Amino acid sequence: MTEASAPTLMWFRQDLRLLDNPAVCHAAEAGRPVVAVYIHDEQTSGIRPLGAAQKWWLNQSLKKLNQAVEKKGNHLIFRSGPADRVIDELVKETGAASVVWNRRYGESEEKLDASIKSALTDRGIEAKSFKALLMHEPALVRTKTGNPYKVYTPFWKTFRAEADVRQPLPAPGELKAPDSYPKSDDLASWGLHPSKPDWSGTIADKWTPGEDAAQEQMEHFLADDLRVYDEARDHPGPDRTSRLSPYLRFGEISPFQLWHAAHDQRRTAGDSARETWVKELVWREFSYHLLHNFQSLHEKNFNEKFDAFPWANNASFLTAWQTGKTGYPIVDAGMRQLYQTGWMHNRVRMIVGSFLVKHLLIDWREGERWFWDCLVDGDPASNPAQWQWVAGSGADAAPYFRIFNPMMQSEKFDKKGEYIRQYIPELAQLPDKHIHMPWEAPLTVLRDAGVKLGDTYPMPIVDHKTAREKALAALNETKG
C-alpha cells in the first residue's frame, strides 16, 4: 500500500454530521481514501453508558449518518468494544496513515483520547483532534487569576467579549472510498432499539433524529419562534422553545452554526430575544467547562457542603415522582411528558427537579439518573449541571432555600392549564380555576369533571407547607 492510498480513519463520536465537522473536512481534504467508523464503547472504564432514550436516538441517527456518508460515495463502519482496542484493530486492518476525530471533554474520554493519540504517534501514525463540540476550549477560558469560572454571568461576559466563534465549515463534496472496507457490525445487533416491549412509538411520533431534521428544526425555530423566545420560553403549553437540544447532544448540528445563524441580521428576532436564546447556548458551553474542569458532575456534589445533607430517599415517593403520580398536576404533567416523549420543557424541568429534592428530600442524583435514562437529550454535562443547579449543590446554583411553589409556578406559566390537560387527560374537564390544585376544588366541581381524588387522580403525596418546612430544617441541619 502506497502512502497516497493509505486511508484516513475518520472516527465519529458526539458529532454525527457532515456539515461543519472539522475532522470530516480534514479527512476529505487529505486526498486519501476515508474509512468512516462509529465505535459503540460501553466497556472503557469511566465512560457512562447511554440511557435507553439516548440509545433509541443514536440508533436512528446512525442510520441517517450512514445514508449521508453513502451519498458522498462511502459508507459508515460500525464496531463495538473498547475504543482503544477497536482503533488499533482498524489501523492494522486498513493500513491507515492517519486517525482523526473531534474532541470530547469528560475525564475518562479525555484520558482515553490522549492514550490513543500517544499510541498512534509512537507508531508514526498521524493522530489529530479538532474543536467541534464547543465554541471555546475549556482549558483556555479562564478568570483574570487563571482559574476556571464557577459563576455563569462573568463566564458569559468573557465569552461574549471574546466572541471569536469561527464560521461553520461546508460539508465535503466527496468522501473518497477505500479499495475495500473493513468488516462492520450489523447496527441492529447492538440492541439500541427497545424491544419486549418496544416503547419508542410515542417518542418516534415527536422526534426525527438526524442532521437533515436538525437543519429543518433550526430553520423553523429561527423563522417562527426566536422572535418571541424571551417572552414565550417559560410557557410549556404553546412550547415556543427551540427543541434543538437532542440534536446538539448528538452533534447533528454544531453550536458554531447556531451561533452565527442566531446573529444573522436577516432574521426577524429582536436583540433581546436573540440574546436570551444565545445565553442558553452558552449555558450549555458553561456546563461543559464545568465538566472538563471539575469532573464527575453526575456523581459528586460540586459544593462539598451538600455531602452532609440528610436526604430522605423514600422509595414510594421516588416511584410516584417517576410515574407522574404525586398529586401535583404541573409536576405530574412534566414527568409524563418526559416518559412519553423523551423530553421535557425546561421550565418544567426546574419545577419537577425542585419538587424531588426539596419537597420529597430525595437526592438529586436519583433524579439525574432518571432523566439520563429517559431523555433523548440526556447530555453528560448539561444534565448533571442542571440538576446540581436546582439542588443548590452546583456551580452558581439556585440557593437551596429558594423552593419552588408548584401551584404558583403552574398558575403563572400554564395559566389555562393547556400543558396539564395535554398530559393529564383525567383532569382535562376541570375548570382553569381548579386544575392547578384539584384537592381544593368543591366536590361538585370534581364530580362534574369526572375526577375522584385518590382514585382517578392521586391526592398530593406531601403537603407543600409541611414539605417546605422540612426542607429548610434539613438545610439548617447541614449547616450545623
N, C-alpha and C positions, 0 to 999 in steps of 0.2 A: 504494500500500500504506500503510495507516494504521499508526501506531506500535504499536497494540494487536495488529495482525495480523502485524507484522514478527516472524519467528521467532527463537528462541534456537537457536544451533548448539551441540549437545552433542557434544564431541569425546572419544570413548572412547580410552584408551591402555592403561595397565597396570592396568586397573580394570574388568574385563569382568563386571560385576554390576549389579544394580539395588538390592539391599539394602545399606544403609549406604554409599551412594555420594553424597557431598555435592554434587558437580556435577550429578548427575541430579536430586537433590532441589531444588536451586536452579532448574534449568531447568523442572521441573514446577510449582514454586510461583510462578514468574514470571507464569503465566497466559497466556503466548504459545504459539503452536504451537512444537513442538520438531522440529528436524531432527537426528537422531542419526547420527553418522558415525564410522567407523573408518578411519584412514589407514594404509596399508601403505607405510612410508617406508624404503627401502633406499638412498636417494640422497643424503640430507643428510650432509655430511662429518662424520665422527667418531661417528656413530651405528652401533653394532655390529650387523651383520645377524644374524638369529636362526640358531641351529643347526638341523639337519634335524629332530631330535626336537621341538624347540620349535615349528617350523613345523607339524608334524603336530598338535600340541596346539592351537595357535592356530586352525587351520582348523576343528577340531571345536568349540572354544569359541565362535568367532564364529557358527557355525550355531546353537548353543544360545542365545547372547545375542540373536540376531535373533528367535528364537522367543519369548523372554521379552518383547522390545520389542513384538512383534506382539500379544501378549496384553494389552498396555497401550494398544492402539489405534493403533500406529505401526509403522514398520519401520526397519531399520538400513541406512544407505547405506555402500557400500564404495567407497573411492577409493584409488588408489596414486600415488606420486610424492613429491617433496619437500613436506613438510608445510606450509611457509610458502606455497608456491605454491598448494597444494590448498585451504588455508583461505581464501586470497584469492579463488580462483575460486568457492568455495561461498558466500562472503559476497556476492559480486556476483550470483550466480545466484539466491540466495534472498532477498536484501534483509535479511539477518539484522541485528538490532539488538544482539545480544549473542552472545558466544562464551564458553563455559565448559569447563573441564577440571580434572582433578586433577593435582597436581604430580608431577614425576619429579626424580631427583637426580644423574644423570650430568652431567658437564661440558657435553658437546655438547647434551644435551637441555635443560639449564637455559638455555644461551645461545640456543637456538632458541626456547624458550618466551618468554624475555624480549624477543627481537626481534619475535615475533608480537604479543605484548601491546602493545609500544610502537607498532607499525604500526597496530594496530586502534584504540588510544586516540587516536592522532593524527587518525584519520578520524571520531572521535566515536562509535565503536562500543564498547560495554561489553565488557571482557575480564576475566574473573575466574577465578582458580585456587584450588583448595582442598586441604586436607590430608586424604589418604585412604590413601596408601601406607604411611605411617609414623605411629606414635602421637605422636612428638615431632619437631619440626622440627630438622634437624641444625644449623642456624645458631644455635639457641637453647640447646642442651645443651652447656655449657662447664665447664671446671675453674674453681677459685676464681681462677686467674690469667687467665681469659678465653680459654684455649686449648682446642682440641678434644681429646677424650680419645683416648689411644693404647693404653690398657690396659682390658680388659673389666671387671674386678671393680669398680674405682671408678665406671666408667660405669654398671654395674648398680645400684650402691648409690645413685647420684644419681637414676637412672631410677626406682627403687623408692620413694625418698624423695619425689620429686615426684608420681609416680603419678597425675597428673591426666589420666586417659585418658577421653575423652568416651564417653558411651553410644552404641551403634550406632543409626543412623537407620533408620526404616522405609522400605520401598520405596514409591514413589509409587503411588497408585491408578490414575492415568492419565497418559499422555504425549500431550498434545494434538497431533493430526496437522496438518500444514500442508495448505493447499488443493491443493498439487501438490508432488511430490518431485523433487529434482534427479536427474540420471542417476546410476546406480550401476553399478560394475563387477560382472561375474559373479565371485563368490568363487572359483570353480574356475579362472578364468583366471590367478589369482596363482600357481598351481603349488605350493601349500603341501603338498598331499598327495603323498607319494612315488609315483613310477612308474618302471617299467623299471629295477629291479624295485620292486614295492610291498612294502616290508619291514615295514609297520606292523602286520601281523597279530598278532604276539606282544605288541606294546605295547598294541594295542586290547583284547586279552584281559585285560590287567591294569588298564586305566585307563578311566574315563568322565569326560571333561572337562565343564566347565560349572558354573554356580552351584548348581543343584539337587544335583548329585553332591557338590559341596564341602560343602553343608549336611549331607548324609547321612553323609559321611565324618567330619565334626566330631562329630556325634551318636554315631556308632559308637565313635570313639576315646574321647570323654569318658565314655561309659557303660561301656565294656568294658576299655579299656587304660590310661587315665590313672592308675588306682589302683595299677598295678604299674610305672609308667613308670620310676621311679628305679632299680628293680632289673632290669627286663627290657630296657631300651632298648639295651643293648650286645650283645645276643644276636641274631644275624641269622637263625638257624634259625626260631624261632617268630615273629619280627618283630612286636613289640608297639609299634612306633613309630606316630606319628600319620598318616604318609603324606599330610600336608596341604601339603607344600612346593610341588608344582606349582600347586595352587590359589592359594596365596599369591603365587607368582611371577607369575601372570597376573591377579591381583586378582579372582579368582572368589569369594573370601571375604576379609573385612577383618581386620587384626590387632586392631582395636578389639573386634570381636565375639568373637574367640578369647580375648582378654584377659579380658573380662567373663564369658564362658562358663566359662573355667577357674576363675575365682574365685567362681562361683555356689556358694553353700554347700549347695545341694541335691545337688550332685554327691557321689559316694561317695569320691572320692580324698582321701587324707590330705595334710597340709600339705607333707610332704617331696616326694611325687610331684608335687604341683601346682607347687611352686616350681621343681623340676628342669625341668619342661616349659616353664614360663613363661620361665625363663632362656634356653632355646633360642629362644623367640620374640623375646626381647630381643637375643640374639646376632645375629639377622637384622637387627634395628634398628641394632646397633653396626656391622655391615658396611656398611649404607647411609650411616651417618655417616662412616665412613672414605672411602667412595666420593665423598661430597659434599666432604669437607674436603681430601682428598689426591689424588683423581682418578687416572685411568689405572691402576687396580689390576691390570688384566689384562695390562698391558704393562711396567710399571716395578716394580722391587723397592722395596717400602716402605722397607726398610733398604738404603741405597745401598752398604753394605759388600759385599753379595752381587753387585754389578755385576762384581766381580773373580773370582767363583767359577769354577773351571775345569771347567765342565760337559763331559762326555764326548760326549753326544748320539750314541750308537750307533744307527744306523737299524734294524738287525736286532733289537736289544734292544727298541726302541720298538714295533716290529711285534709282537713276542712278547707284550709287555705289553698292547697294544691288543686282541689277539685271544685273550687268556687262555691263553697257552701258555708261561708262564715256568717251569713245573715246580714252582711253589709253590701247592698246592691252594687255600688261602684267597684268595690273590691272583687266581688264575685264575677262581675261582668269582665273585668280585666283578666282574671285568671282563666275564664272560659275562652276569651278571645285568644289568649296565649295557647291553650291546649288545642283549640280548633284550627287556628290559622298559623301557628308557629311564630307569632309576632304580637307585640302589644304596644299601644300608643304610649309615647314617652311620659306624658303627664300621669297616666295611669300606672306606669312602672314605678314612679315615685310614690304614688298612693299605696299600692299593694306592698311595696318594699317597706315603707314606714309602718304599715299595719303589722307586717310579720315581726319586725324587730322591736317595735315599741308598744303595740297592743298585745301581742302574743308572747313577747320576750323570747323569741326564737332566734338563735344565732344566725347572723346574716349569711353565713356560709351555706346553710341549708337552702336558703332562697337562691343564692348564686348557683348552686348545683342544679336546682330545679330549672332555673332559667337556661342554664348551659345545655341541659338535655332537651328542652322544649323549643328554644328559639332558633329560627333559621339564621338569625344574625348574631348568634352567640359568639361574641368576639373575645379573644383571650386577654385583651387589655380593657376594652370598654365595659364588658360585663362585670368583672370584679371591681373596677374603679367606681362604677355607678353604685354598686351595692355598698361599697365601703363609704361612699359619699352619703347615701341615705342613712346608713347605720351610725354615722358620726365618727367612725374609726379611720376614715380615709384622709387623703390629702385634700386640703381646702374643703372639708366636709361640712354639711349642714350640722349644726350642733345637735347632740342627741336630745337635748331638752326641747328642741323645736319639733313638736309632734303633730303631724297632720291630723286634722279632724276630718274623717272620711265623709261625713254628712255635708260639711261646709264645702269641701272640695267638690263633691258631687253636685251640689246646688249651684256652685259657681261656674263649673266647667261643663256640666251636662244638664243645664237648667231644665230643659224639657224632657229629659230622660231618653233621648234618642239612642244613646250608646247602651244604656241599661236595657232598653226594650229589645235592642238587636241581639244581645247575648243572654238575656234572662227573659225568655218569652213568657214564663209563668207569671211575670209581673207586668206584662205589656198593657193590661187593661186598667192598671191603676192610674188615677189622675196625676198630673205633674206634681201637684202639691204633696202627694204622699209617696211617690215612687222612690224617693231617696231614703225614707225612713218608714217602711211599711208597718213596723211594730207600733207606730204612733197613730196609724190610721184607724178610724172608727170601724167597728165590726161590720156595720152595714156596707161601708166602702169596700172592705176586704171581700165580703160575700159577693157584692155586685161584680167585682173584678175577678172572681173565681180563685181568690187567694186564701189558703188556710195555713196560717203560720204554724210551723212545726210539722207540717205535712207536705203541702205543695212547695213551700219555701221555708227555710230554717229561720228560727229566731236567732238574734245575734249571739254568737258564742261567748262574747265578753261584753261588758258594759264599758262604753267609751270613757266615762269619767273615772271609773274604778281602775281601768287599764292604764290610763294616763298617770294616775297617782302611783301605781305600782312601778311604772317605767321610771318615773322621777326618783322614787325611792331606791330603785336598783342603781341608778346613776350615782346617787349620793353614797350608796354602799361602795361603789367602785372608787369614788374619790376618797372615801375614808380609808 
